[in-house]
Amino acid sequence: MTWEPELEEMRRREELGRRMGGEERIARARAAGRLTVRERIALLLDDGSFEEYGGLAGFAQYEGAELTEFLPANSVLGTGRIGGRRVVVCGDDFTVRGGAADAAIHEKQVYAERMANELRLPIVRLVDGTGGGGSVKSYEQIGRTYVPANPGWDLVVDNLAKVPVAAACLGPVAGLGAARVVSAHFSVMVRDTSQLFVAGPPVVLHGMRQEVSKEELGGWEIHTRQSGAVDNLAETEAEALEQCRRFLAYLPQNVWSVPPRCQPSDDPARAEAALRSVVPRSRRQPYDMRQVLELVFDTHSVFEMGRGFGGSAITALARLDGYPVGVLASDPLVYGGGLTAAASDKVARFADLADTFHLPVVNLVDQPGFVIGVDAERAGTIRRGARALAAIYQASVPWVSVIVRKVFGVAGAAHGNAQALNLRYAWPSADWGSLPVEGGLEAAYRRELEASADPEALKAEILSRLDAVRSPFRTAEAFGVEKIIDPADTRRLLCEWVATAYELLPSRLGPHSRGPRP
């Protein structure tokens, strides 16, 4: 006698679960260019590595002891591997009630978060639905209303402090589903097929008397360019999942681990003569900072996050001699690199990410100061900028600043913690102070200029005098900067620095008092 009948029943039920919402709904989704949750998981994970949990959970109907109908819960979870490293994955199945909560068994999502938390594994959320309390129809079904609560949200918050969290927004996502997307260290959405909102167009129409499409309400342009709620944009679902894979490749499994070094494939001593001429002699002329990143870091290793939002600041992950690092940089092509309110939020969040997961930070600095004006004041630039300053000063990871050109004012002071061992390399193009000479001259010498018979001639004379003292070599004479370098040596010096930084990391592992906030 064996248990083969029960094993056969188990296999039958597993097959019913793999059918998801049925052939018709799957075909409808594919016609719209969307993948099923199981296809998404297969693309995300290494081949054959998915181990499902809760595959038998769902909504069953019986005649006596005989199962007559079965609708699987619209959440698929399990473990698998990405690049050989184990992760937890939890995906919404939009073919079952559009991913809505009233067709879910919420304990599955909670269990995924708990697995990540207690096994100390990264988690990837594939979000495609509401994931909240369901529609008002559920009141009739359960016979009462209820005080809102988010089951397992303590785990969602705690995971931000302990394990890498990536989230892909893969369809119209509202309410708690939207909160699950943004409560991640990295998020990505797909052009034209995914949207994110607090409440969808029908609710907005009836509640706010505003008629909008899903794209107008919460499309990619809003959230990757204007709100900054989502980090990156992908052209396809496959690309979105690949971005999640790539993001996790730079991070440790958890805060008790060191970020993984990959096999070096680039000469750490590679000198780039092009760096000597990338910065124009004219201080008013911009240049391409991303060209600098490509020349300094390991070839093809730069993974940028949040490019569409807060564009005057660049945030990225990269490698130096195979070691993962966090990268901050100014973009002179946007506001001259000046720090805006949006860029401040982006910098603060990224500094928290790097500090949480022990990523040494390289800051390539060309910071003329905070962006000024009425719009900047209305945006709360100084408060949000001070928050970025606090995040940088609170960071405990090894930090190095490469001063490429400008460093001015309070925002310039955010290049690193000046009260710590803030190693600073300066290029000969460096230019620093409380205010740029060009912008501060008129204010500082206003009375003399107003009283002069020839203000332009006097201005030129004063500028000549100031130019004589603004040389970075004058600052180096007073040990106001640690080292002025040949730009071509930048990569070599950073590769030497990062090896030392990683020797220090094992003594600094573990969680901080709290993790980054969304």
PEHU-V935361 format. One record per backbone hydrogen bond with DSSP energy under -0.5 kcal/mol. CO is the residue of the C=O (numbers start at 1). NH is the residue of the N-H. Records with the same first field share a line. If there is no record, write none. Layout:
# PEHU-V935361
CO=NH ; NH
This chain:
# PEHU-V935361
3=7
4=8
5=9
6=10
7=11
8=12
9=13
10=14
11=15
12=16
13=17
14=18
15=19
16=19
17=20
19=22
22=26
23=27
24=28
25=29
26=30
27=31
28=32
29=34
30=33
36=40
37=41
38=42
39=43
40=44
41=45
46=49
50=52
51=79
53=77
54=57
57=73
58=60
59=71
61=68 ; 69
62=64
63=66
66=63 ; 68
69=61
70=72
71=59
73=75
74=93
76=91
77=53
78=89
79=51
80=87
81=46
82=85
85=82
86=122
87=80
88=124
89=78
90=126
91=76
92=94
93=96 ; 99
94=98
95=97
96=99
97=100
99=131
100=103
101=104
103=74
104=106
105=108 ; 109
106=110
107=111
108=112
109=113
110=114
111=115
112=116
113=117
114=118
115=119
116=120 ; 121
122=88
123=166
124=90 ; 126
125=127 ; 168
126=92
127=170
129=174
130=177
135=138
136=139 ; 140
137=140 ; 141
138=142
139=143 ; 144
149=151
150=153
152=155 ; 156
153=157
154=158
155=159
156=160
157=160 ; 161
158=161 ; 162
159=162 ; 163
160=516
162=255
164=123
165=185 ; 186
166=125
167=169 ; 188
168=127 ; 170
169=190
171=173 ; 195
173=197
174=177
175=179
176=180
177=181
178=182
179=183
182=184
186=167
187=232
188=169
189=234
190=193 ; 194
195=173
197=175
198=175
200=203 ; 204
201=205
202=206
203=207
204=208 ; 209 ; 210
205=209
209=211
210=212
213=217
214=218
215=219
218=196
219=223
220=224
221=225 ; 226
222=226 ; 227
223=230
232=189
234=191
236=240
237=241
238=242
239=243
240=244
241=245
242=246
243=247
244=248
245=249
246=250
247=250
248=251
254=257
255=510
267=270
271=273
272=275
273=276
274=277 ; 278
278=280
281=283
282=285
284=286
287=289
288=291 ; 292
289=293
290=294
291=295
292=296
293=297
298=301
301=303
302=304
303=317
305=315
306=309
310=313
312=331
314=329
315=305
316=327
317=303
318=325
319=298
320=323
322=262
323=320
325=318
326=362
327=316
328=364
329=314
330=332
331=334 ; 337
332=336
334=337
335=338
338=340
339=371
340=344
341=345
342=346
343=347
344=348
345=349
346=350
347=351
348=352
349=353
350=354
351=355
352=356
353=357
354=359
355=358
358=360
360=326
361=363 ; 400
362=328 ; 364
363=365 ; 402
364=330
365=404 ; 405
366=368
367=408
369=339
373=377
374=378
375=379
376=381
377=380
380=384
381=385
382=386
383=387
384=388
385=389
386=390
387=391
388=392
389=393
390=394
391=395
398=361
399=423
400=363
401=403 ; 425
402=365 ; 404
403=427
405=431
406=367
407=433
408=412
409=413
411=414
412=415
413=416
416=418
417=420
420=422
421=423
423=401
424=483
425=403
426=485
427=430
431=407
433=409
436=440
437=441
440=444
441=445
443=446
445=449
446=450
447=451
448=452
454=458
455=459
456=460
457=461
458=462
459=463
460=464
461=465
462=466
463=467
464=468
465=469
466=469 ; 470
471=474 ; 475
472=476
473=477
474=478
475=478 ; 480
476=479
483=426
485=428 ; 487
486=489
487=490
488=272
489=493
490=494
491=495
492=496
493=497
494=498
495=499
496=500
497=501
498=502
499=503
500=504
501=504 ; 505
502=506
504=507
505=508
506=509
